[in-house]
Every structure is written in structure tokens, then in C-alpha cells.
Amino acid sequence: MSPALQERAPSAGMEKTLQDEIEGILRERIMVLDGGMGTMIQQHKLSEEDFRGHEFKDHARPLKGNNDILSITQPDVIYQIHKDYLLAGADIIETNTFSSTNIAQADYGLEHLAYRMNKCSAGVARKAAEEITLQTAFDELVEAYKEQAEGLLDGGVDILLVETIFDTANAKAALFAVQKLFEEKYAPRPVFFKSVLLTEFTLSVQISGTLVDKSGRTLSGQTGEAFVISVSHADPLCIGLNCALGAAEMRPFIETVGKCTTAYVLCYPNAGLPNTFGDYDETPHMMAMHLKVKNPLSLGF
């Protein structure tokens, strides 16, 4: 990790910049850049006519191979390529502007379009980014979770379980919604998220994250330890992991969680990972053997 990433945190009271946001992500995980543009364009098998489009159908020079002009003549193709990379997990996509300078475009007699090419290419990439990574404001999440929690409480639930957490920003919105709900409707309350006394029953909040693979990270890139730290401020009664992995694969990660928290630990794994046919091979007996612990307190359970 570059020391500079640790030193350039924004000062208190200053607005967080895009660079601050990117550096914050890089301190937690590796960011993924998209792949090649040219090879993806080749898969579309575009003809000379496709490259020309209607606007350049009578252009004096051949345009096939001038990939950058496609941002003008075939924007849907470029948009789909950006979309495919974003859906595959890319954090950053590059514009289709490898040769979008007036010098490079002079070979095609299009040097006068350099500015337009860059603007159109950026617009196509921005459209894909905004449509695929549509942002929901934190306040909107809070209100959505607040409505859900209020319905559950009015229906008579005893425990609120914030589970299958891929992104702790969502979890924090849910936890804040619960706190906000009780401040408005049931305040004052001496304890939040661990054991909240309501009108006629005790409410416990439990938090469970989901690791997406054997790397032990959530979908947003957090480790188990980071996940615990990011939600422990809510003082949950229980904290743990669910889904994605089988009992054997989840065991070391749940042990790590147990050693990072003073809350009770919960664990409900899948029946193993799916096999090549999409079925799950782990039996209840196999799961029980993996979860059996002689001295659970030594592991934080």
C-alpha cells in the first residue's frame, strides 16, 4: 500500500473529493479496471458500413478499424461493451478513445472530429456507469428500511435480523433506520440493538454478513474483521456470517469473527458449495461434524 494513501485523508469539515473516495476504497480492497475495448469490438464483427454509419456513408477514406468513431456511429455497441464490463464487476471503465487525437484521426481524414469523439465517448461511458451503478441515496435506504422494520415490529416480531450483508453501507442504513424508528416512536430507550425494551417484549438486533467466496471477503471487498469493525458500533446481540460457503469453508472465517467481537456469534452456512450440476452435496451430518467444537468459548462462540 502506498504511504500516500494513508496520509491524504480529507481534513475535518472539508468536502470529500472523488480522489478521497477512491483512495478510501483502495485502502480496503483492490479495485477492478475493465478489459480491452478492441477485442470486444472485434467480437461484434462490424463491417465497413457499420463503422461509417449514416453520417459518414460517403466519407472518402475507409473507416473500418477506426474503433473510436464507433462512439458516434455505433454508440449502442460501445455502451453494451461498457455494460458487460460493469456487470462483470469492473469498478472503473475506460472511454473508447485510444486514438481520439487529431493526429491519430488524420489517418482517416477525421482530425476535425477529435473533440467530438472524446465527448461522445465519455457520454456513452457515463450513461453505462449511471444506468448500471444507479445510486440510491443513504437517506432513501434509511427510509426504506425504517418502513420495513416498522411493519415487522407492528406485526409482532421479537428479533430483527440484518442479514446477507454484501455492502456494509446498506447494513449501516438498516441499523440507523432501526435507531431512528425507536427514537421517534419508542424513545427513550436505554439500550439499542442489543436488547431494546419495547411495550411488551424485548427486541434483539442480530447482524449477519455474507462472504462471497473462499477469499473471505464480502461482495464489496471487506474482510471478516473489517465487517465486524464496521457494524460493531450498533452493539448487536449477535454478529456472524451466512450463506455462500459450506460449513467447512466457513469455519475459519466464523472463528475470526468470534475473536473480533464481544457479541454472540451466529453462523448459518450453505450446504456446501454447488457442484457442477448445481446441486449441494453437504448433508446435515457433515455440517454437524464441521460445526462441532469441544471448547466453543475458546473460539469466541
N, C-alpha and C positions, 0 to 999 in steps of 0.2 A: 504494500500500500504506500502510495506517495505521501510523505510527511505533509505536503502542501494541502492535501485533502483534509487533514486534521486541523490545520492552522487557519483556514479561511472561513470559519463559521461566521454567519452574519452577526453583527453587533445587536445588542438588545434594542428593541424598538425600530430596527430597520426592516424594511420590507424584504421578504425572501425573494431572491432572484432565481431565474431559471438555472443558472450555474450552481447556486446554492442547493437547489433541489436535486440536480443531477449528482453533485458531489455527495449529498446525503444518501442517495441510493447506492452510489459506488462504495461508500463506507460499509454498506450492509451486504451487497451482493455484486456479482458480475452482471453487467448489462449486455444485452444481445443486440448486435448490429445485423441488418438484413444481409442477404447474399447478393450474388451477381445479377445485374439487370440484363446484360446482353444475352446470357444463356437462357434466361426466362423468355426474352423476346423471341429467340430462335424457336422455342417450342410452339409458338403461335403460327409459324410457317407463313409469314406475311409476304405478299407479292409486291412487285414494284407499284402496282396500282394502290395497294393498301398503304404503302409509305407515302404516296403522293396525296391520297385523299382527293376531295373535290377541289380544294383550294389550289393545289399545285399540280393538277392533272396535265397542264400544258407547260410545265417547267422544262427548261431547255436541257438540264442535266439529269442523269439518273439519281434517284434518291434512296433506292434500296440499300440498306446498310447504314443509313444515317439515322441511328436509333433515336437521337434527340428530337427529331422532327415529329416523332410519334406522339409526343406530348401535345402537339397541335392537331395532327391528323387522325390519331387513334387514341385519344385520351382514355377511353374505356379500357383498352388493353393495358396501359400503364397503371391505371387505377387498380385493375384486378391483380396485377403483379404486386403492387404495394399491399393490397388487401391480403393476399396469400401469405406474404411475409409477416404481417401483423398477426394474422390468425395462427401462424406457426410459432409465435412467441417473441417476435422481434420487438425490442424496446425502441429502436431507432431505425428509421428508413431513410435511404438516400434518394435525392431527387434524380431524375433521369436527365442529367446534364453533364455527362462525361466529356462531351465535345461541344458544349454550348458557348463557345467563344467566337468572336467574329473571325479570328484567324483560322480556326478549325472549320468553321462553316463556309469559308471562302472556297473550299474544295468543291462544295455543292452549289455555289452561287447564292448562298443564303446568309451571307455575313450581315446583312441588314436586319436579320431576324434574331440576332443573339439575345438581345434584351427580352424580347417576347418569348423566346424559347424558355429562358430561365424563369420568367414569371409564370408561364403556363405550367411548367414542370413543378414548380413549388406549389402552385394551386392544386394540381392533381394529388400530390403527396399530402398536402394539408387536408384535402377533402377525405382521403382514405383514413388519415390519422384521426380526424374528428369523428368520422362515422363509425370506425371500428373501436376506438377507445373513447366512446361517449362518456363524458364525465357527469357524475351525479354529485351535486354539492353535498358537503358534510351535513349541513342543516337539513337537507332533504332526506338523507339517510336517517338522521335522528328522528325526524317526524314520522317516517315510515315505521321504524322500529318501535317508537312510542305508541303508535296506534295498535301495532301487533301485540305489544306487551299489555296494553290496557285491555284489549279484548281477551287475552289469556287470563288475566287477573280477574276480570269481571266474570269469566266463565268458571273460575274456581280452582285454577292450578295452584299447587303448593311450591313448585320449583321452577325457576326459569333457567333454561339451559341454552347458553350461547355456544352453538356447536358448528362443526365443519368449517372452521375459520381458515380461509385461504389468504385473507388480507386483514391484518390487524386494524387497519383504518376502519373497516366495516365493524369489527368487533368493538372498537372504542366508541363508534357511533351507537351501537346497540346498548353498551353499558351506560353511556351518557344519557341515552333515552330513558333507561330504567331509573337512573338517578333523578332525572328531570321530572319524570312521572310522579315519583314519590315526593319530591319537593313540592310539587303543585297540588297533589291530591291527598297525600297521606302524611305530609310533613307536620311536625318534626319527627325524625326517626334517628335513634342513637347509632345504628349500625347499618351500613349499606353493603349490599352484595354478598355479605357473609351470612347474616341472619337478621332479616328485616322483619320487625313485628308489624303485622297488619291488623285489620279489625278483629279477625277471628282465627288467624292462622299464621304460621311462620313461613316466610319466603326465603329460599336459599337460591343464590345465583351460582351456577356452575359454568365453567368455560372449558371448551374443548377445541383444540386446533387440529388441522389435518396436514400431514406430511404427504407430499405427492409422489415421492419415490424414495429409493434407498439412500439418497444423499442426506436424508434427514432434514429437508427444508420444506417450508410451505410453498404454495404456488407463487407467492410474492417474493420468495428468496430468503425468508427468515429461518434461522436455525431454531431448534427447540428451546435453547437457552434464551435467545433473543425474544422468542414468542412469550416465554414466561415473564421476562422483564417488562415487556410492553403492555401486559394486561394485569400485572400484579397490583397496580395502584388501585384497582377495583376491589381488592381484598376479597376475592371469591372464596366460597366454601370449598370448592373443588376446582382443580385445573388438570387438564390432561390432553390426550390425543385420541382421535377416532379415524376410522376408515383408511383407505389407501393401502396399508400394509397388513400382512398377516401377523399373528401373534409373535412368531419367531423373529421376524424382521423389526417389529415394533418394540420388542423388549428392551434393547439398549437405549432407545430414544425415550421411552417412558421412564426408565431408570434415571436418565439425565434430568428429565423434568422433575422427578421426585426429589432430586438433590438440589434443585434450584428454587424450590418453593416451600413455604411453611403450610400451604394449603393441603387438603387431602387430594390424593391423586386418583384420577379416573382413567380408564383405558377400555375402549371397545374397538378392537381391530376387525378387519375383514376376515373372511375365511380363507386366508392366504391370498396370493396374487392370482389373477386369472391365468389359466393355461392357454395353449394355442387355440383351443376350441371355445374359449370364453367362459369356461366353467371354473368353479372353485373347488380345489381338492382337499382343503383342510377340514378335518372332521372335528366335532365337539371335543372328542377325547384328545386329539392332537393339540387343540387350543388349550385345553385344561393343563396338559403336561408342560407347555411352554410358559403358562402363566403361574404355575405353582412355584411358590417361594417359601423357603424354610424360615427365613427371618425377614419378613416384609419391611419392618421398621428400619432395617439397615440400608434399605434401598430408597427410603423416603416414602414408602407406601403407608 
